[in-house]
Amino acid sequence: MLKTLHEKKSVQLVIGLVIGILFGFLLQKGAVTRYDVIIGQLLLRDFTVIKVMLSAVVVGKIGLHLLMSFGVAQLHPKPGSVGSSLIGGLIFGVGFGLLGYCPGTMIGAVGQGSLDALVGGLPGMLVGVAIFAEMYPTLERRILAKGYFGELTLPQWLKVHPWWVVLPVAGGIIALLAWIETSGL
């Protein structure tokens, strides 16, 4: 079934659209498309965003590795480097700090009718992408490849079975979520 699906690009696009709409709906229902909630997270006053994102990490991490264990999915990590992580984090952080939205929450906010996301976020993201694309050749030569570590995953780096990383990380995240919830943050 999955092999057949892999060959049908139009079906993949429809599935992607449906999943994207569902993702946006869940972001909106989780209140993480609201500017005041996101700014509350940045000011360490409202931990809704971290709760939603960490919950998604646990479900995604366990779900992906279960699918991989059953041979239904494969992991295809993209090559990485310290330089590319630094630049990506810097760009993401500046955009997040200036407008109060990350790309996913900004698109969700546009979908729910937030004018600040539509008028500031969408054009800002497009301008940022254009600037990055223009600067890419220089960044690639000077910064992006620094500290190259390839397609290395944490279990590969630690030389352990993936579940030896998945379960403790998921357990740690669940413990952190429980602590956030019981501490009233």
N, C-alpha and C positions, 0 to 999 in steps of 0.2 A: 504494500500500500504506500509506504513512504517513498519507495523508489519511483513509483508512478507519479506521486505528488511532486517529487523533485524534478521531473521532466516537464511538468505543466506550469509554466511561469505565470500564466493568467490566473490560475487557481491560487498560486502562492500569493499573488498581489491581493486577491480578494480576502484570503485568510489574514494577510498582514493588515489590511484595512480594518477588518472586523476586530482583530486583536488590538489594534491601535485605538479604535473607538472604545472598546471595553477598558483598555488601560486608562484612557482619558476620563471615562466615566468613574472608574474606581478612584483615580486621583481627586476628582471633584467631590465624590462622596466622602473621601477621607479628609477633605478640607485643605489639602495641600496645594490647591490652586489659588487659595486666597492670600492676597498680599500680606495682610496682617498676621496670618499664621506663619508665613515664611520669614517675615521680619522678626517675629517673636522667636523663631528658632535661631536666627542669626544673633539675636540679643540674649540668647539662653534663658528665655522666659516661657516659651511654649515648645514642648518637645513632640508635638504631633508629627512633624516631618520626619524626625529621626525614628520615631516608632513605626511609621508606615514603611519607610525605606528599609530599616533593619528587618522588619517582618518579611518584606519581599525578598531580601537577601537570603534569609533562612529557608523560606519556601522554595526559592529558585535554586539554591545550592543543593538542598536535599533532593529536590525533584530532578534536576539535571543529572546528578550522580546516580540516582536510582535508574533513570533511563539509560545511562551509560552502562550500568551494571547488567542490565537486561539486554544490552546490545542494540538498543533502539536509537540511541543518539551517540554522536561523537563530539568531542571537544576539539575546536579549531582555534586555539588562542592566536591572537595577532602578535607579531614581534613587538617588543617594547624596549624602552631604555629609560634611564633616569632623566635624561634631557627631555624626552618627549613627555614624560609624566610631569616634569616640572613646568614646562610650557603649557601643557593642557590644563593642569591645575591652576596655573596663574590666569589663563584666559577665562576658565570657568569661574574662578573666584571673583575676578574683577566684574564680569557680567552679572554674577549672582549678587554681589555686593551693591552694584550700581542700581539695578532695577528690582532686585528681590525675587527674581525667578531664575530657575535653571531651565534648560531647553524644554524638558518634558512638562514641567508645571506651567511654563509660559504658554505653550500650545494649548494645554488644558484650560488655562485662564482665558485665552482668546476664544476658545470654544464655549465658555460660559458667559462671554460677553464683557470681559474686563477690558475697558478701553486703554488703560495704561499698558497692558500687555500687547494689545493690538497696535497702538500708536508708537510706543517706545520699544517694546520687546521684539516684535517681529522685524521691524526695520533695523534695530540694533544688532540682532543676531545676523541678519543678512550682510550688514556692513562689516561686522566682525569676521564673518566667513570670507568676505572679499579681501579684507586686509590680510588675514592669515594666508589665503591663497597667493596673494601678491608677494608676501614675505617668505613663503615656503622654501624656495630654492636657497635663500640665505640661511634661514633657520636650519634647514636640513644639513647644510655643510658645517655650520658652526656649533649648533646646540643639540638638535634632535637625536643624533646618533651617539651622543656622549653617554657612557655607561650602558652600552647595548647589552641586553640579556636575552634577546631572541624570543622564542615561543615558550620560554620556561614557565612552568606553573609552580606554585608553592609546594605541592607534593613531590614534584620532580626535583626541585631544589633541595628539599629535605631528604630525598631518596626514601620515601615511605609510600605505602598504599594510600590512594586518595581519601579513603574513609578515615584514616588516622588524622587527617586535617579537617575534613568536613564535619565530623561529629563534635570534636572539641570546639571548633569555631562556632558552629550552630549552637552548642550548649552555652558557650560564653555570651553569644548575642542574646539568647533567651534569658540568661541570668541578668544581663545588663538591662534588657527590657523590663524584667520583673522588678529590678531595683528602681528604675525610673518610675514605674507605675506606683510602687509602694512608698517611694520617697516624696511623692506629690509633685514631681517636676513636670 
